[in-house]
Amino acid sequence: MSDDMISTGTRKTPGGADTAAACMEITVKSHLNRFELCAEPGTQLLAQIQRRFHGGKRLEISDAGKKLTACVHQEQETLIVTKDSGESFSASLEYREDAEGSRIQKSLVRPPMPEKLRFQIPQGELILVQTEQRNFEIYLDGRKVIEMSHMLRRTKKIRILSDMIPKDYYGIVFAMAIFMLHDDDIEIV
């Protein structure tokens, strides 16, 4: 085992952050107002995501030790991420448009589905793409690095395809995908 490997199967990036081994499987268990990201084949807890209803749409991400690591909240069509280090960035939801620049809607009553979300991380540009089947593909500088499936089920699956993204971004990416997934929900009052 090389010097840059540690016992958990992670590797240090040039910036010193831990990255996960390629082809890691993560199961996301849904609970009331909470999600748990657990590594397979065991059920090692990687992160918890808690819904907060005060102050608008907000998801708080904690590590396995329940220490708050980041917060993602939505303001209209913008997702804002604030990490515990004070680092903050935002990303705007992108929708499919026709030739005239109008958003394409599948239904007269349902809002359009967000198709993409782009933001910069230290490793490069990260793009979340939502498919018509409500699965997600995540690309880092054009290379597919994460797949998310079963997003409408109680138990969701995340497949890490590359070690290019640090583990502390898994919860952030999942939280952003949850906001994209539910952006076109119809709220009945």
ChimeraX attribute file (.defattr): number of C-alpha atoms within 10 A of each C-alpha:
attribute: neighborCount
match mode: 1-to-1
recipient: residues
	/A:1	6
	/A:2	6
	/A:3	7
	/A:4	12
	/A:5	14
	/A:6	12
	/A:7	7
	/A:8	9
	/A:9	12
	/A:10	18
	/A:11	21
	/A:12	16
	/A:13	15
	/A:14	9
	/A:15	8
	/A:16	10
	/A:17	14
	/A:18	22
	/A:19	20
	/A:20	22
	/A:21	19
	/A:22	17
	/A:23	14
	/A:24	17
	/A:25	16
	/A:26	24
	/A:27	21
	/A:28	25
	/A:29	16
	/A:30	15
	/A:31	12
	/A:32	7
	/A:33	11
	/A:34	15
	/A:35	24
	/A:36	24
	/A:37	25
	/A:38	21
	/A:39	18
	/A:40	12
	/A:41	10
	/A:42	8
	/A:43	12
	/A:44	13
	/A:45	17
	/A:46	19
	/A:47	26
	/A:48	24
	/A:49	28
	/A:50	18
	/A:51	18
	/A:52	15
	/A:53	10
	/A:54	7
	/A:55	7
	/A:56	10
	/A:57	15
	/A:58	22
	/A:59	27
	/A:60	22
	/A:61	30
	/A:62	22
	/A:63	19
	/A:64	15
	/A:65	10
	/A:66	11
	/A:67	12
	/A:68	16
	/A:69	19
	/A:70	23
	/A:71	23
	/A:72	25
	/A:73	22
	/A:74	20
	/A:75	11
	/A:76	10
	/A:77	14
	/A:78	15
	/A:79	22
	/A:80	17
	/A:81	23
	/A:82	17
	/A:83	18
	/A:84	14
	/A:85	8
	/A:86	8
	/A:87	9
	/A:88	13
	/A:89	13
	/A:90	16
	/A:91	18
	/A:92	17
	/A:93	19
	/A:94	17
	/A:95	16
	/A:96	14
	/A:97	13
	/A:98	9
	/A:99	6
	/A:100	6
	/A:101	8
	/A:102	10
	/A:103	16
	/A:104	13
	/A:105	14
	/A:106	10
	/A:107	8
	/A:108	7
	/A:109	8
	/A:110	12
	/A:111	15
	/A:112	18
	/A:113	24
	/A:114	22
	/A:115	19
	/A:116	21
	/A:117	22
	/A:118	18
	/A:119	15
	/A:120	14
	/A:121	13
	/A:122	9
	/A:123	14
	/A:124	14
	/A:125	13
	/A:126	22
	/A:127	21
	/A:128	24
	/A:129	21
	/A:130	20
	/A:131	14
	/A:132	9
	/A:133	10
	/A:134	17
	/A:135	18
	/A:136	24
	/A:137	19
	/A:138	24
	/A:139	18
	/A:140	21
	/A:141	13
	/A:142	11
	/A:143	13
	/A:144	16
	/A:145	20
	/A:146	24
	/A:147	18
	/A:148	21
	/A:149	16
	/A:150	15
	/A:151	18
	/A:152	13
	/A:153	11
	/A:154	11
	/A:155	15
	/A:156	18
	/A:157	19
	/A:158	24
	/A:159	18
	/A:160	22
	/A:161	19
	/A:162	17
	/A:163	20
	/A:164	19
	/A:165	25
	/A:166	20
	/A:167	18
	/A:168	20
	/A:169	17
	/A:170	19
	/A:171	26
	/A:172	24
	/A:173	16
	/A:174	20
	/A:175	25
	/A:176	21
	/A:177	24
	/A:178	14
	/A:179	21
	/A:180	26
	/A:181	20
	/A:182	12
	/A:183	17
	/A:184	13
	/A:185	12
	/A:186	10
	/A:187	6
	/A:188	4
	/A:189	3
